[in-house]
């Protein structure tokens, strides 16, 4: 079993990814519980936890290096798919551009000052939601009206700073 195992694994995985995306698009996106980034992340983490061992065990059972290579590649493909999904979801969630287009579409014409005021409100809501999310993850804490990094937040920020340094990036944000 050489090419057949690997190609079968790839075809089955393509079907799995299609069903995973289709299930979200047809059912889950309409549920309020899937309205948070954390729930979307869990949806993808559970998928990865189920998908990875199944694909890897099938690649090992085939007793063929091409099937094993395909299995490892497909696990990485799941990671790319999940990260892309999460990034696109975050970009679409209360996006300024989408907010502008929807607002203008609804009214036909909006004064610049009114539009800026409404978009500033979107920004405030996004900021509050992000702060609440980071607090919920125990990455920061509120202290005397200010926001400070927790110990976990400090460790994570140093780790991310190392990644920025490794990527030779001069800007963040």
C-alpha positions as CSV (number, residue, x, y, z in Angstrom):
1,X,0.0,0.0,0.0
2,X,2.0,3.0,-1.1
3,X,0.3,5.8,-3.0
4,X,-3.2,4.5,-2.2
5,X,-2.8,5.0,1.5
6,X,-1.5,8.5,1.3
7,X,-4.0,9.6,-1.3
8,X,-6.9,8.1,0.6
9,X,-5.7,9.9,3.7
10,X,-5.5,13.2,1.9
11,X,-9.0,12.7,0.4
12,X,-10.5,11.7,3.8
13,X,-8.8,14.7,5.4
14,X,-10.1,17.1,2.7
15,X,-13.6,15.7,3.4
16,X,-13.1,16.2,7.1
17,X,-12.0,19.9,6.7
18,X,-15.0,20.5,4.4
19,X,-17.4,19.0,6.9
20,X,-15.7,20.9,9.8
21,X,-16.1,24.2,7.9
22,X,-19.5,23.4,6.6
23,X,-20.8,22.5,10.1
24,X,-19.6,25.8,11.4
25,X,-21.1,27.8,8.4
26,X,-24.4,26.0,8.4
27,X,-25.1,25.6,12.1
28,X,-22.6,26.9,14.7
29,X,-22.1,30.5,13.4
30,X,-25.8,31.1,14.0
31,X,-25.5,30.1,17.7
32,X,-24.8,32.8,20.2
33,X,-22.4,30.5,22.1
34,X,-20.0,30.6,19.0
35,X,-19.9,34.4,19.2
36,X,-16.7,34.5,21.1
37,X,-13.1,34.0,20.0
38,X,-12.6,31.6,22.9
39,X,-15.4,29.3,21.7
40,X,-14.1,29.3,18.1
41,X,-10.6,28.4,19.4
42,X,-12.1,25.5,21.4
43,X,-14.0,24.3,18.3
44,X,-10.7,24.1,16.5
45,X,-8.7,22.7,19.4
46,X,-11.2,19.9,19.9
47,X,-11.0,19.2,16.2
48,X,-7.2,19.1,16.3
49,X,-7.3,16.8,19.3
50,X,-9.6,14.4,17.4
51,X,-8.1,14.8,14.0
52,X,-4.3,14.5,14.8
53,X,-4.2,11.0,16.5
54,X,-6.6,9.5,13.9
55,X,-4.6,10.8,10.9
56,X,-1.3,9.8,12.5
57,X,-2.4,6.3,13.5
58,X,-3.7,5.7,10.0
59,X,-0.4,6.9,8.6
60,X,1.4,4.5,11.0
61,X,-0.9,1.5,10.2
62,X,-0.3,1.9,6.5
63,X,3.3,1.0,7.1
64,X,4.4,3.4,4.3
65,X,6.6,6.4,4.6
66,X,4.5,8.4,2.1
67,X,1.3,7.8,4.2
68,X,3.2,8.9,7.4
69,X,4.6,11.9,5.6
70,X,1.1,12.8,4.4
71,X,-0.3,12.4,7.9
72,X,2.2,14.8,9.4
73,X,1.6,17.2,6.6
74,X,-2.1,17.0,7.2
75,X,-1.7,17.7,10.9
76,X,0.2,20.8,10.0
77,X,-2.5,21.7,7.4
78,X,-5.1,21.5,10.1
79,X,-3.0,24.0,12.1
80,X,-2.8,26.4,9.1
81,X,-6.5,26.0,8.5
82,X,-7.4,26.7,12.1
83,X,-5.1,29.7,12.4
84,X,-6.5,31.1,9.1
85,X,-10.0,30.6,10.3
86,X,-9.4,32.3,13.6
87,X,-7.6,35.2,11.9
88,X,-10.4,35.7,9.4
89,X,-13.0,35.4,12.1
90,X,-11.2,38.0,14.3
91,X,-10.9,40.4,11.3
92,X,-14.6,40.2,10.5
93,X,-15.7,40.5,14.1
94,X,-16.6,44.2,14.6
95,X,-14.2,45.2,11.8
96,X,-13.9,48.9,11.2
97,X,-14.1,48.4,7.4
98,X,-17.1,46.2,7.6
99,X,-18.7,48.6,10.1
100,X,-18.2,51.5,7.6
101,X,-19.6,49.6,4.7
102,X,-22.6,48.3,6.6
103,X,-23.4,51.7,8.1
104,X,-23.2,53.5,4.7
105,X,-25.2,50.7,3.1
106,X,-28.0,51.1,5.7
107,X,-28.4,54.8,5.5
108,X,-27.1,55.7,2.0
109,X,-25.1,58.6,3.3
110,X,-23.6,59.4,6.7
111,X,-21.8,62.5,7.9
112,X,-18.1,62.0,8.5
113,X,-18.4,63.2,12.2
114,X,-21.3,60.8,12.9
115,X,-19.4,57.9,11.3
116,X,-16.3,58.7,13.3
117,X,-18.4,58.8,16.5
118,X,-20.0,55.4,15.7
119,X,-16.6,53.8,14.8
120,X,-15.1,55.2,18.0
121,X,-17.8,53.3,19.8
122,X,-16.9,50.1,18.0
123,X,-13.3,50.7,19.1
124,X,-14.3,51.1,22.7
125,X,-16.4,48.0,22.6
126,X,-13.5,46.0,21.0
127,X,-11.1,47.3,23.6
128,X,-13.4,46.4,26.5
129,X,-14.0,42.9,25.1
130,X,-10.3,42.3,24.5
131,X,-9.5,43.5,28.1
132,X,-12.2,41.2,29.5
133,X,-10.9,38.3,27.4
134,X,-7.3,38.8,28.6
135,X,-8.5,39.1,32.2
136,X,-10.5,35.9,31.8
137,X,-7.3,34.2,30.5
138,X,-5.5,35.5,33.6
139,X,-3.0,37.4,31.4
140,X,-3.7,40.8,33.1
141,X,-5.3,42.2,36.1
142,X,-7.0,45.5,37.1
143,X,-5.4,47.4,39.9
144,X,-6.3,50.8,41.1
145,X,-8.1,51.7,37.8
146,X,-5.1,50.5,35.8
147,X,-4.5,47.3,33.8
148,X,-1.3,45.4,34.6
149,X,0.2,42.2,33.4
150,X,-0.2,39.1,35.6
151,X,2.8,36.8,36.1
152,X,1.4,34.6,33.3
153,X,0.9,37.7,31.1
154,X,4.4,38.8,31.8
155,X,5.8,35.4,30.8
156,X,3.7,35.3,27.6
157,X,4.7,38.9,26.7
158,X,8.4,38.0,27.0
159,X,7.9,34.9,24.9
160,X,6.1,36.9,22.2
161,X,8.9,39.6,22.4
162,X,11.3,36.8,21.7
163,X,9.3,35.8,18.6
164,X,9.2,39.4,17.4
165,X,13.0,39.5,17.9
166,X,13.5,36.2,16.0
167,X,11.4,37.4,13.2
168,X,13.5,40.6,13.0
169,X,10.4,42.7,13.2
170,X,10.7,46.3,14.0
171,X,7.0,47.0,14.6
172,X,4.3,45.2,16.5
173,X,0.6,45.8,16.9
